[in-house]
Amino acid sequence: MPSLKVVNMAGKETGEITLSDAVFGADVNGAVLHAAVRAYLLNQRQGTQSTLTRTEVSGGGRKPWRQKGTGRARQGSTRAPQWTHGGVALGPKPRCYRIDLNKKTKRAAMISALSGKVADSEMIVIDEIKTDAYKTKVMAEMLKAVGAGKKPLVVLPNNDEKLVKSFANIEGVKTAQFNTINVYDILNCDTFIVDKSAAQKIEEVYA
């Protein structure tokens, strides 16, 4: 079972936590990670891009010149794609990019992402992340004390508005609750910072 030291908000070691092998010590499966990230990014797309075809642009109702005898190429409409102000050939139209993953794949991807962070020594466990006021400075000092990188993901045990807003003004920092984390955010962060109670709740969900 992987063991990590637990630090306080000042960066001082206060103890140790033993994590579950089933969640934080599993083999990393690159295939399911790729599938999960691809699904996440595709599902963010709105799919509202649209271009006008030759039937949708205005004008072009009359044949520009007669079929034969002018020496020029035959043309049927001034709104064909080769004309200025003509329609777009084979352009994008609104569509749904959404793809779904089954529960087994989602769970395997999450476990692989969490295990990868532990294996790469990019996970930091803090005994308790708390604040009594909206203080960005306090959170910035905490991140510096624990050795967070430029893009940390801070996982909280519950939706604490003071904490979320205190982190919000720090560039590159993203916050999430233990039940709203996703594979893409875990892989995209360079430091995975978890409140101790949030780590225990993650184990309860995925163990």
SULCORSUL-V568888 format. One line per field, one symbol per residue. ss: DSSP state (2 for helix, 1 for strand, 0 for the rest). phi: phi as a letter, one per 20 degrees, with the letter a starting at -180 (. if undefined). burial: 1 if it has 24 or more other C-alpha atoms within 12 Angstrom, else 0. Layout:
ss=???
phi=???
burial=???
This chain:
ss=001111100000111111002222000002222222222222220000000000000000000000000000000000000000000000000000000000222222222222222220001111000000000222222222220000011111000022222222000001111000002222220011111222222222220
phi=.fccfddefenefdrbcdefffddcefedffffffffffffffeffmdfbceefedfenmfdffbffcneneffcdbedfgfefmefeelffcgbdefcddffffffffffffffffffelddcddgadbbebfcffffffffffenfefceddddfbeefffgffffeefnecdbegecfcffffffeebddcfgfffffffffdf
burial=010111111010000010110111111100011111101100000000000001000000000000000000000011111000001000000000000000000111111111111100011111111100000001110110011110111111110000110110010011111100111111111111111111111110010
